[in-house]
Amino acid sequence: MFLFHQPQGFRHSTFLVGYELRRLRKLSMGFCDAPFSALAACPHLTQLRELWVRGSTITDGDVTTMLANPAFARLRRLGLH
């Protein structure tokens, strides 16, 4: 799923709470309105294999949160730009 060109009114923060995310295997996001910490803490990305994020500020704490999140156990590719 690519989230670079969202329709007007789209909110990443609302998207990240959706239970349906458990089916995603690849996610590409760019220039989010939600902080990276919301993505790093998301419990629903349990099948995610690839994650590409562009244009987001990422802190050391965000990385720590993501590494501790069991939802990312299957992640094999991570791209941060």
MOGIRA-V919270 format. One record per residue. N is the residue number from 1. RES is the residue in one letter. SS is DSSP state (A for helix, B for strand, O for the rest). Layout:
<<N | RES | SS> <N | RES | SS>>
//
This chain:
<<1 | M | O> <2 | F | B> <3 | L | B> <4 | F | O> <5 | H | O> <6 | Q | O> <7 | P | O> <8 | Q | O> <9 | G | O> <10 | F | O> <11 | R | O> <12 | H | A> <13 | S | A> <14 | T | A> <15 | F | A> <16 | L | O> <17 | V | O> <18 | G | O> <19 | Y | A> <20 | E | A> <21 | L | A> <22 | R | A> <23 | R | A> <24 | L | O> <25 | R | O> <26 | K | B> <27 | L | B> <28 | S | B> <29 | M | B> <30 | G | B> <31 | F | O> <32 | C | O> <33 | D | O> <34 | A | O> <35 | P | O> <36 | F | A> <37 | S | A> <38 | A | A> <39 | L | A> <40 | A | A> <41 | A | O> <42 | C | O> <43 | P | O> <44 | H | O> <45 | L | O> <46 | T | O> <47 | Q | O> <48 | L | O> <49 | R | O> <50 | E | B> <51 | L | B> <52 | W | B> <53 | V | B> <54 | R | B> <55 | G | O> <56 | S | O> <57 | T | O> <58 | I | O> <59 | T | O> <60 | D | A> <61 | G | A> <62 | D | A> <63 | V | A> <64 | T | A> <65 | T | A> <66 | M | A> <67 | L | A> <68 | A | A> <69 | N | O> <70 | P | A> <71 | A | A> <72 | F | A> <73 | A | O> <74 | R | O> <75 | L | O> <76 | R | O> <77 | R | B> <78 | L | B> <79 | G | B> <80 | L | B> <81 | H | O>>
//
